[in-house]
Amino acid sequence: MEVELKDLTKKFDDLVAVNGVSLTVKDGEFLTLVGPSGCGKSTILRCITGLEVPTSGQILFDGEDVTDQQPQERGIAMVFQNYALYPHMTARRNMSFALEDSGHSKAEIESRISETAEMLGIGDHLDQTPEELSGGQKQRVALGRSLVRNPDIILMDEPLSNLDAKLRIELRAELQKIHQELETTTVYVTHDQEEAMTMSDRIVVLNDGEIQQVSSPEAAYNRPKNRFVADFIGSPGMNFLPCRLEGETITAGPFSFGLPDGAEGTPTELGIRPEDISLSAGDDGDSPVGEVNVFEHIGPYNIVYLEVADVGEIVAQIPASRYFDIGESVSISVRNDRIHLFDQAGRTIYNPPLPSDADAERPTTSR
Amino acid sequence: MSIRAYLPGRDSTAGEESADLTRTERGLLYAALGLVTLLVVFPFYWMVSTSLKTGREVTQFPPTLIPDSPSLIPYVDALANGMWVSWFVNTIIVSAGATVLVVTVATPAAYALSRREIPGARLFLMLFLSTLMVPTQALVLPLFVMFADFGLVNTHLGLILCYAMLFTGFAIFLLYGFFNSLPNNLEEAARVGGIPEWKVFLRVILPLTKPGIATAAIFVFVFSWNEFLFALVFMQDTPMYTISVGLATFFGNRGSVVLNQLMAVSILAVIPVLLLFAVSQERFIKGISGGFED
């Protein structure tokens, strides 16, 4: 089912939580709303469920206006961060509860539950109460409770945030698999940009109740529309250096770059992704020099925090094989074609071409 | 913080604190606790002890702490000299009736106040609370006149309605706090799951509110059981008395207060309440202290 938001605004007294958001979630799409806390992502989700009534604007399901419908009428399912399982019912009853009065036969409910439980790997836990289940099992039951109803739309509000890191990654992959299988329209809310990047067909980056960018995860990463998106997406985050344009040369402290073709406007800030920085030991006499402040072993790569004169701290991501001591001086080099440029208002005025130089949009998948 | 945390040695922090106490301080602490316990327990002990004494020993001076020859005769005598069974039945009817009525009215009211956006909800809550601040003595007379018109004086229903009026505000307030402690998410999950509103209330909310409802019910039952003024005014015929009024008018068989018999029936009157507490103690404490535990 397609979900369309038209100029959606939600105010809580004087606080504008969502400000004029227009958005279409395509049928069968996995769309993620991502942004820092307080950006309005959960409020948008709650408006889609009907748990919040928008101050103004419309919500359409397949073209039908549902703005004034009760949550019960909308044919949706929601998964909550804290599971929200009925504590006085077994896992099985949690899953069957919504089906009991909907005219399904006992046998059909039973078979749907066992099918769903099988898919989610909770078949052995159906007779336990939520209290007896682990966090991961609880969220699987909650997911099962949503799926048995064959909803038209599934909404997920930070479903993995209460789980530990390993389980989070495991369930992340499972959610993707389930979505590929069922192709139910899914709107997913998270503050974790990595989750957004890994799971979604498209992501919607939000800040202060307004949409910053709607695009594929790759495009949000490589071609951010503004400084906020550039900063929010990616970990470790992009380095931002204040810069000046003199003729055709951009200067930021000890760094200088040629103004790339296609840059329109006056850059006041320069952005460099940590992986676009390469380091070499010692002062080569040519490149800007930084002093190693912190060195982090991540595993597949290392992260180096450098102190650079005139610009402050810069973060670089280097191959796991390279090693530097704390306090060591290193030469820093950045490829001229890998810089992002932003103007005074924080708008992007230049993004480097994609590494593959393909179109920013992901090639459309099978649907 | 719970009372438990103040008791020495019950958990780690309290344990460390008590380790800091010197021997004298600890001695003083226990002496104070002992004194308070004595103050609370002694009247009850005195009641029991007196109820087991013979008529002569009751009037003895100085009084004896432990009865010389304890006997149950005062109990038998007392029961033979009053309409105790009727009074007991009256009290049960009125207390149970009031409890059912109050809980039935207060539970949905508290839920609505806690969860629904009702214009003036705060005002309603204040109004309910303000019923607790009116001295009940001021209400007796107007209510009596009104109830007399309706023929409700000297009936169980009349007294039940009085108690409902007296205790519903309190029950709403208690349950309101309890509903507020229930996470919103459960209802939201049910609503989004397509569960109709009445079923959300009956099947999701009510089962989780049981400790709160039980607490409110116990309070109302005990309040009603002990209530004296309204029962005295509204129940005019001796057979309609409740236990509390019966006790107050009990003079024994010789026309003067017979202390041992009075104490004997007092104990009998208190037993149901004590039993109720004993049975529901755990739930009761949870209900007033913890609220909902996720």
Interface residues (C-beta under 8 A of the other chain):
Chain A: T49 G50 L51 Q70 P71 Q72 R74 G75 I76 A77 M78 F80 N82 A84 L85 Y86 P87 H88 F97 A98 D101 S102 A142 R145 S146 R149 L155
Chain B: P183 N185 L186 E188 A189 A190 R191 V192 G193 G194 I195 P196 E197 K199 R203 V204 P207 L208 D294
